Amino acid sequence: MATVTAAAPRATAPGVLKHPVVRKLLLLVLAAAILVPLANARWASGTWPSALTVDFSDQLTKASVWIIDNRDSHPLFVYFFGHLSNAVVICVRAVYLVLLAAGWAGVTAAASLIAWRVAGWRLAVGTGAAVLACGFLGMWIPTMQTLALMVVAVLASVVVGMLLGLAAGLSDRMDRALRPVLDTMQVLPAYAYLLPVVLVFGMGVPAAVLATVVYAAPPMARLTALGLRGADKEVLEAVESLGATARQRLLTARLPLARKELLLGLNQTIMMALSMAVIASVIGAGGLGDRVYQALASVDVGAALAAGIPIVLLAVVLDRVTCAAGESLGDEPQPNGRARWLYALVAAAAVAVAVAGRLLGRLDWPDAWTLNIAEPVNRAVDWMTAHLYSGVPVIGGTADWAAHFTTWVLDPVRDGLQWLPWWSVLLIVATLAWLIGTWRTALTAVLAMAAIGVLGVWGPSLDTLSQVLAAVAVTLVLGFATGIVAARSDRVERLLRPVLDVFQTMPQFVYLIPVVALFGVGRAPAVAAAVVYALPAVVRITTQGLRQVDPAALESARSLGATPAQQLRQVQIPLARPALLLAVNQGVVLVLAVVIIGGLVGGGALGYEVVAGLAQGDLATGLVAGAAIVCLGLMLDRVTQPTQRRAKKGA
């Protein structure tokens, strides 16, 4: 008996050593044993050593000064960027003038007609009510400014995205070349796009439109490539056998077969463009975002809400219309002659309404029809400040919650990260990235984190990282719990669906309004906004992953007498591991985006440096902070996104 017991470890030890995770850990331990003493002997300080920091401020200042001085004289700016900027201004102004010429009645009628044609009369009524609500709130002109910017930005994003998607969908080499570029663009927070375009185009509409195009084009490119590559092979072979050329195969087979993916790409592009168009108010885009930004700067929650509601209404209407168009594509028969006459009659009525409004001089929204919600909202905020911020028996007030969260969670996490030796942070990043991916993933993550130290923003970056980690922890706890409940109850899932739809379509900027009203300004409100923004995606992905678990596996577990809790722990969660990892990745990326914007409401760290750089014209500080945000986003993406090979093994 003793011999068998002693032999068992010797028999299993080689098997343990063959496990890839164990091998990776042993290699990391070996590398740490060699490199850490050397690094600690040479640079013993806990924070990033100044000897490894490169000061780019002089070079960036000189570059920005050169660009600003040569905007009006250098051929690159005069003959390329200048013409591009002028074209953007002309297009946005033309759309804006058309909207103003149509008047509030014409725009409302046209929007309702489009919604009716695409999705039926219920959505048409909702669209008309949403457009009218923008006028009732006194935001008609800012709404038209945002809509004009949106139209131009979405059209440009769709064109650029489709061209990139066509290249990636028709060429394997282009697909491999574009994939890392699109991956990087997808993980970058929206703020990171503002700095380069401001440097080249200055503050104003051209910079806002082009930043929006860069931010919103990737989903169109990805889904276009996906649709082209997923086309039915048999249909393509049949078309090719008929002697069709490559161009004919593309126009008559590939693109029609990818219609649903293209419409989904359009939907995602519209949502991202609206979100970015609002954020771009920081660089002079104007419109609704500018009203929100100015109101937040003066902590005027009522004015911010008055401008935020039209943003939400625009997002919901555009999302519903494009989603309905994608769902009904190819499913509904073409309208008959009577329906065509009805559509034509309603269109003629819409034109008549617009013409009548112009003839009567009623193009602008009447002032008498405006509702002032800012004052009652601010009174409600004052009441909340007096009664809910503090002094609530037993549970305390919202200000107490924010203060406790900052003291007990944010401060310890930040201080702990900044206390760690710099080499230990790199080692932790390498371990997490390599365990979940490959050595290339680990190398990319470590280089991205090291670049933050080289840029000289190690401390602020760890402050931002502490906020991200705290927000992600809260998001995952709430998101996984809610997703599990929704996956096990159809009623809960149906009740949550409209709430998640609304929250998922709201632009990032809007989330700052309620948290400022509830918690004031500081790091805790920035974290709260990030949690609310990222929560819908985590809940949806978790619910979908658990619901897609093989029913045969659940039935087998039930037949063996497993309780619902055992089925969840031993069957559903292990089989849904890829979806749960995706939920973690998406939660991290979305949280980072809003934590950076939280610099507008006292979040500090990198977000504040970007905002300060833009506001003060200190582009060197802003560009360095923006580059650090890019590196931080890339690192977080790599340590939370398993490679396809690892995901398949885990599944």
Long-range contacts (C-beta under 8 A, 24 or more apart in sequence): 21-435, 24-434, 24-435, 25-431, 25-435, 28-427, 28-430, 28-431, 28-434, 32-427, 35-423, 36-423, 36-427, 39-423, 40-421, 40-423, 43-422, 45-422, 46-419, 46-420, 46-421, 46-422, 47-418, 47-422, 47-458, 47-459, 48-422, 48-453, 48-458, 49-422, 52-453, 52-454, 53-453, 53-454, 53-455, 53-456, 54-454, 54-455, 54-456, 55-456, 56-455, 56-456, 56-620, 56-624, 57-620, 57-621, 57-624, 60-619, 60-620, 60-623, 60-624, 61-619, 61-620, 64-199, 64-619, 64-620, 64-623, 67-199, 67-200, 68-202, 71-202, 77-200, 81-200, 81-201, 84-206, 84-210, 85-201, 85-206, 88-152, 88-205, 88-206, 88-209, 88-210, 89-205, 89-206, 91-152, 92-148, 92-149, 92-152, 92-205, 92-209, 93-148, 95-147, 95-148, 95-151, 95-152, 96-144, 96-145, 96-148, 99-144, 99-147, 99-148, 100-144, 100-363, 101-358, 101-363, 102-354, 102-363, 103-354, 103-357, 103-358, 103-362, 103-363, 103-364, 104-132, 104-135, 104-140, 104-357, 104-362, 104-363, 104-364, 104-365, 105-353, 105-354, 105-356, 105-357, 105-362, 106-350, 106-351, 106-353, 106-354, 106-357, 106-358, 107-131, 107-144, 108-132, 109-349, 109-350, 109-353, 109-354, 110-350, 110-354, 111-317, 112-350, 113-343, 113-346, 113-347, 113-350, 114-321, 115-317, 115-320, 115-321, 116-346, 117-343, 118-321, 118-324, 118-325, 118-328, 119-320, 119-321, 119-324, 119-325, 119-328, 120-324, 123-320, 123-321, 123-324, 126-317, 126-320, 127-317, 127-321, 130-313, 130-314, 130-316, 130-317, 131-313, 131-317, 133-309, 133-310, 133-313, 134-310, 134-313, 134-314, 135-365, 135-369, 135-370, 136-369, 136-370, 136-371, 137-306, 137-307, 137-309, 137-310, 137-370, 137-371, 137-373, 138-306, 138-365, 138-370, 138-371, 138-372, 139-288, 139-291, 139-306, 139-307, 139-310, 140-364, 140-365, 141-364, 141-365, 142-286, 142-287, 142-288, 142-290, 142-291, 142-307, 142-310, 143-287, 143-288, 143-310, 143-314, 145-286, 145-287, 145-288, 146-274, 146-277, 146-278, 146-286, 146-287, 146-288, 146-289, 146-311, 146-314, 147-314, 149-205, 149-208, 149-209, 149-212, 149-277, 149-280, 149-285, 149-286, 149-287, 150-270, 150-273, 150-274, 150-277, 150-314, 152-209, 153-209, 153-212, 153-213, 153-216, 153-273, 153-276, 153-277, 154-216, 154-266, 154-269, 154-270, 154-273, 156-209, 156-213, 157-212, 157-213, 157-216, 157-217, 157-220, 157-269, 157-273, 158-220, 158-265, 158-266, 158-269, 160-213, 160-217, 160-220, 160-221, 161-216, 161-217, 161-218, 161-219, 161-220, 161-221, 161-224, 161-265, 161-269, 162-220, 162-221, 162-224, 162-262, 164-217, 164-220, 164-221, 164-224, 164-225, 165-220, 165-221, 165-222, 165-223, 165-224, 165-225, 165-227, 165-228, 165-265, 166-224, 166-225, 166-228, 166-250, 168-221, 168-224, 168-225, 169-224, 169-225, 169-226, 169-227, 169-228, 169-229, 169-254, 170-228, 170-250, 175-225, 175-229, 178-221, 178-225, 182-218, 182-221, 182-222, 183-637, 184-630, 184-634, 185-214, 185-215, 185-218, 186-218, 186-219, 186-589, 187-589, 187-633, 187-634, 187-636, 187-637, 188-629, 188-630, 188-633, 189-592, 189-593, 189-596, 189-597, 189-629, 189-633, 190-215, 190-275, 190-276, 190-279, 190-508, 190-593, 190-596, 190-597, 191-279, 191-593, 191-596, 191-597, 191-607, 191-610, 191-626, 191-629, 192-596, 192-626, 192-629, 192-630, 192-633, 193-276, 194-279, 194-280, 194-282, 194-283, 194-610, 194-614, 194-626, 195-610, 195-613, 195-614, 195-619, 195-622, 195-623, 195-626, 196-623, 196-626, 197-283, 198-283, 198-614, 198-619, 199-619, 199-623, 203-283, 203-284, 204-283, 204-284, 204-285, 205-284, 205-285, 205-286, 207-280, 207-283, 207-284, 208-277, 208-280, 208-281, 208-283, 208-284, 208-285, 211-276, 211-280, 211-283, 212-273, 212-276, 212-277, 212-280, 215-272, 215-273, 215-276, 216-269, 216-270, 216-272, 216-273, 216-276, 217-269, 219-265, 219-268, 219-269, 219-272, 220-265, 220-266, 220-268, 220-269, 221-265, 222-265, 223-261, 223-262, 223-264, 223-265, 223-268, 224-258, 224-261, 224-262, 224-265, 226-258, 226-261, 227-257, 227-258, 227-259, 227-260, 227-261, 227-262, 227-265, 228-254, 228-255, 228-258, 230-258, 230-261, 231-257, 231-258, 232-257, 259-329, 259-330, 260-326, 260-329, 260-330, 263-322, 263-325, 263-326, 263-329, 264-326, 266-322, 267-319, 267-322, 267-323, 267-326, 270-318, 270-319, 270-322, 271-315, 271-318, 271-319, 271-505, 274-311, 274-314, 274-315, 274-318, 274-507, 275-315, 275-507, 275-508, 275-509, 278-311, 278-507, 278-508, 278-509, 278-510, 279-507, 279-508, 279-509, 279-597, 281-509, 282-611, 282-614, 283-614, 289-509, 292-509, 292-510, 292-512, 292-513, 293-509, 293-600, 296-512, 296-513, 296-516, 296-600, 296-601, 297-600, 299-516, 299-521, 300-374, 300-378, 301-377, 301-378, 301-381, 301-513, 301-516, 301-517, 302-373, 302-374, 302-375, 302-376, 302-377, 302-378, 302-381, 303-374, 304-512, 304-513, 304-516, 305-373, 305-374, 305-377, 305-513, 305-517, 306-373, 306-374, 306-377, 308-509, 308-510, 308-513, 311-506, 311-507, 311-509, 311-510, 312-502, 312-505, 312-506, 312-507, 312-510, 315-505, 315-506, 315-507, 316-501, 316-502, 316-505, 319-501, 319-505, 381-517, 384-517, 384-518, 388-518, 389-520, 398-518, 398-519, 399-519, 399-520, 401-519, 401-524, 402-519, 402-520, 402-522, 402-524, 402-525, 402-528, 403-524, 405-470, 405-524, 405-527, 406-522, 406-523, 406-524, 409-470, 410-466, 410-467, 410-470, 410-523, 410-524, 410-527, 413-466, 413-469, 413-470, 414-462, 414-463, 414-466, 414-467, 416-466, 417-462, 417-465, 417-466, 418-459, 418-462, 418-463, 422-453, 422-458, 425-449, 425-462, 426-450, 429-635, 429-639, 432-639, 433-635, 433-638, 433-639, 436-581, 436-639, 436-640, 436-641, 436-642, 436-643, 436-646, 437-638, 437-641, 437-642, 437-643, 437-646, 438-643, 438-645, 438-646, 441-638, 441-643, 442-638, 444-634, 444-638, 445-634, 445-635, 445-638, 445-639, 448-631, 448-632, 448-634, 448-635, 448-638, 449-631, 449-632, 449-635, 451-627, 451-628, 451-631, 452-628, 452-631, 452-632, 455-624, 455-627, 455-628, 455-631, 456-624, 457-606, 457-609, 457-624, 457-625, 457-628, 460-604, 460-605, 460-606, 460-609, 460-625, 460-628, 461-605, 461-606, 461-628, 461-631, 461-632, 463-604, 463-605, 463-606, 464-592, 464-595, 464-596, 464-605, 464-606, 464-607, 464-629, 464-632, 465-632, 467-523, 467-526, 467-527, 467-530, 467-595, 467-598, 467-603, 467-605, 468-530, 468-588, 468-591, 468-592, 468-595, 468-632, 468-636, 470-527, 471-527, 471-530, 471-531, 471-534, 471-591, 471-595, 472-534, 472-584, 472-587, 472-588, 472-591, 474-527, 474-531, 475-530, 475-531, 475-534, 475-535, 475-538, 475-587, 475-591, 476-538, 476-583, 476-584, 476-587, 478-531, 478-535, 478-538, 479-534, 479-535, 479-538, 479-539, 479-542, 479-583, 479-587, 480-538, 480-542, 480-580, 480-583, 482-535, 482-539, 482-542, 483-538, 483-539, 483-540, 483-541, 483-542, 483-543, 483-546, 483-583, 484-542, 484-546, 484-568, 486-539, 486-542, 486-543, 487-542, 487-543, 487-546, 487-547, 487-572, 488-546, 488-564, 488-568, 493-543, 496-539, 500-536, 500-539, 500-540, 503-532, 503-533, 503-535, 503-536, 504-536, 504-537, 504-540, 506-533, 508-533, 508-593, 508-594, 508-597, 509-597, 511-594, 512-597, 512-598, 512-600, 512-601, 515-601, 516-601, 520-602, 521-601, 521-602, 522-601, 522-602, 522-603, 523-598, 523-602, 523-603, 523-604, 525-598, 525-601, 525-602, 525-603, 526-594, 526-595, 526-597, 526-598, 526-599, 526-601, 526-602, 526-603, 526-607, 527-595, 527-598, 527-603, 529-594, 529-597, 529-598, 529-601, 530-590, 530-591, 530-592, 530-593, 530-594, 530-595, 530-598, 531-591, 533-590, 533-591, 533-593, 533-594, 534-586, 534-587, 534-590, 534-591, 534-594, 537-583, 537-586, 537-587, 537-590, 538-583, 538-584, 538-586, 538-587, 541-579, 541-580, 541-582, 541-583, 541-586, 542-576, 542-579, 542-580, 542-583, 544-579, 545-576, 545-578, 545-579, 545-580, 545-582, 545-583, 546-572, 546-573, 546-576, 546-579, 548-576, 548-579, 549-575, 549-576, 550-575, 575-651, 577-647, 577-650, 577-651, 578-642, 578-647, 578-648, 578-650, 578-651, 581-640, 581-641, 581-642, 581-647, 581-650, 584-640, 585-637, 585-640, 585-641, 588-636, 588-637, 588-640, 589-633, 589-636, 589-637, 592-629, 592-632, 592-633, 592-636, 596-629, 606-632
